[in-house]
């Protein structure tokens, strides 16, 4: 499968080094192309990225002015069409990846042919926000339109038999910054330019105005596409095109929620403590 990585970076060099180390060394399945968009980092990140991307042959966009999350996301999303990929990852650079993470992504796509998105279950609090925060559910419905995109309908743990063994997973809709999309399958079930592009554009534009949450742009939009095609069938109304690997997850979001680890301090940023596996090279599913 032709794999494309779209990676968003901004500051936090300590976690960034671990991100690249695990991204490149914890799998035998490597991207055919990698695109990196740095949003005007204020530390050593841009100079390090320049050297690393030259060495690895990655495409690199270094912003001269900070543009904000949504504008960079829209830029990265639009770059996909230049590469004709089969699988696309949208990744923020403050994750560390578990051993064989990409092998499990591909195993889930193979075992669930209708699955469009595989992602890490990296925010334990994310799925309760619709119940706890009054505006959260309505904001996501306003942005993405699907009544199925609500935490109480999904997020029931199941077990899947795959070529990588049994994997625990949940159907969902929203996500954060570690998302793998079956672009080939997505193209088979929808006209991306006419159906998906307007949803992503609307969410990014409204986010610039501060009216939409940052997280979940691509997965929530694709969940809406999946709902439209499949959920006329009432037998499938507890499913979704978005699958979360929940058994210790694919990755650890070191600067936010995520799997609990001993914290370290990320110096030179506003982040005080992060959930960072001290021995991150041996971060394995239990």
Secondary structure by P-SEA (a helix, b strand, c coil): cbbbbbbbbccaaaaaaaaaaaacccccccccbbbbbbcccccaaaaaaaaaaaaabbbbbbbcccccaaaaaaaaaaacccccccbbbbcccccccccaaaaaaaaaaaacccccbbbbccccccccccccccaaaaaaaaaccccccccccccccccccccccbbbbbbbcccccbbbbaaaaaaaccccccccaaaaaaaaaaaaacccccccaaaaaaaaaaaacccccccccccccbbbbccccccccccccccccccccccccccccccccccccccccc
